[in-house]
Amino acid sequence: MRCPYCEFRCELSTGSCRCQMYEEKDGQVVEKYAFQWTRCDVVDVEQIPFFHVHPDSRFLQLGGFNCNARCAYCINANVAIRPKEVFTNRLLPAQIVDRALDLGCIGIHFGINEVTVNLPSALAVAREARKPPP
C-alpha cells in the first residue's frame, strides 16, 4: 500500500516510509504518533513565513517530529529528525484550540517540519479550530 500524504508516495508494506511516521494497519494508512507534538507555543506572526498576514498578532505554533525532506540546511533538524530524543506532548485537537484561545492567539501555525508527516492530526486540529464557538 502506498502512502497518500506526500509526493514520495512511499510503499508502506516494505517498511521504507521516508518520514517513518505512517504504517499500514488492516488495509489503512495510520499515523504511528497521532497527536504528538514536539512544539506547542506562542509565536509572533513576524517569526513565521506569513508575517504580512496579521501584523502584531500571535499564533500557536505546533510542530511534529521527523520529516520527509531531510534538507541539510534545515534549522529545525535537531527537533524534527530525532523522535526518540525529543520530548513530545500528546495534545488532542480540542486541547490545542483551547490553549490557542487562552493565550490570545488568532490562529494555529504548523511549523518545525513538513506538515504532511502528521497530516491526519493536523487536519483534525484544523477541523476543531473551524468549529463555531459554543
LUMFIMI-658384 format. One record per residue (C-alpha): x, y, z; residue number from 1; residue in three letters. Coordinates in steps of 0.5 Angstrom, whole numbers. Each point is the difference from the previous one (the first is absolute). Layout:
N
px/py/pz/seq/type
X/Y/Z/NUM/Ala
...
This chain:
134
px/py/pz/seq/type
0/0/0/1/Met
3/7/-2/2/Arg
-1/6/5/3/Cys
-4/5/-3/4/Pro
3/6/4/5/Tyr
6/3/-3/6/Cys
3/0/-7/7/Glu
4/-6/1/8/Phe
-6/-5/1/9/Arg
4/-5/4/10/Cys
-1/-7/0/11/Glu
-2/-2/7/12/Leu
0/-7/-1/13/Ser
7/0/-1/14/Thr
1/4/7/15/Gly
4/5/-4/16/Ser
-4/6/1/17/Cys
4/6/-1/18/Arg
-2/4/6/19/Cys
-1/-6/5/20/Gln
-7/3/2/21/Met
-5/-5/-3/22/Tyr
-1/-7/-1/23/Glu
-5/-5/-3/24/Glu
-5/-3/5/25/Lys
-6/-4/-2/26/Asp
0/3/-7/27/Gly
0/7/2/28/Gln
6/5/1/29/Val
0/2/7/30/Val
5/5/4/31/Glu
5/-3/5/32/Lys
0/6/4/33/Tyr
-7/3/0/34/Ala
-1/7/3/35/Phe
7/0/3/36/Gln
4/7/-1/37/Trp
7/2/2/38/Thr
-2/7/0/39/Arg
-6/4/2/40/Cys
1/7/2/41/Asp
-2/7/-2/42/Val
4/4/-5/43/Val
-1/7/-3/44/Asp
-2/0/-7/45/Val
6/3/-2/46/Glu
4/-6/1/47/Gln
-3/-4/-5/48/Ile
-1/-1/-7/49/Pro
-6/4/-1/50/Phe
2/7/4/51/Phe
-4/4/-4/52/His
-7/-3/1/53/Val
-2/3/7/54/His
6/4/2/55/Pro
1/1/8/56/Asp
-4/-7/1/57/Ser
1/-6/4/58/Arg
0/-7/-3/59/Phe
0/-7/4/60/Leu
6/-4/-4/61/Gln
-1/-7/0/62/Leu
6/-5/-2/63/Gly
0/-7/-1/64/Gly
7/-4/-1/65/Phe
3/-4/-6/66/Asn
0/3/-7/67/Cys
0/-3/-7/68/Asn
4/6/-3/69/Ala
7/-1/4/70/Arg
3/6/-2/71/Cys
7/1/2/72/Ala
-1/8/2/73/Tyr
-6/-1/4/74/Cys
0/4/6/75/Ile
-5/-5/3/76/Asn
3/-7/-1/77/Ala
2/0/8/78/Asn
-7/0/2/79/Val
-3/-4/-6/80/Ala
4/-5/-2/81/Ile
1/-4/7/82/Arg
-6/-2/3/83/Pro
3/-5/5/84/Lys
4/6/3/85/Glu
-5/5/-1/86/Val
-6/2/6/87/Phe
-7/-1/-3/88/Thr
-6/3/2/89/Asn
-7/-4/-1/90/Arg
-5/5/-1/91/Leu
-7/-1/-3/92/Leu
-3/5/-5/93/Pro
-5/3/5/94/Ala
6/1/5/95/Gln
4/3/-6/96/Ile
-5/5/-2/97/Val
-2/2/8/98/Asp
8/1/1/99/Arg
0/5/-6/100/Ala
-6/4/2/101/Leu
2/0/7/102/Asp
7/3/-2/103/Leu
-4/5/-4/104/Gly
3/-3/-7/105/Cys
-4/2/-6/106/Ile
2/-7/-4/107/Gly
4/-6/0/108/Ile
6/-1/-4/109/His
3/-7/-1/110/Phe
8/1/-1/111/Gly
6/-3/2/112/Ile
-1/-6/-5/113/Asn
-3/-2/-6/114/Glu
-8/0/2/115/Val
-1/-6/-5/116/Thr
4/-4/5/117/Val
-6/0/5/118/Asn
-6/3/-5/119/Leu
-6/-4/4/120/Pro
2/3/6/121/Ser
1/7/-3/122/Ala
-7/-1/-4/123/Leu
-3/-2/7/124/Ala
2/7/3/125/Val
-2/4/-6/126/Ala
-7/-3/1/127/Arg
0/1/7/128/Glu
2/7/-1/129/Ala
-5/2/-5/130/Arg
-6/-2/4/131/Lys
-4/6/3/132/Pro
1/1/7/133/Pro
-5/-3/5/134/Pro
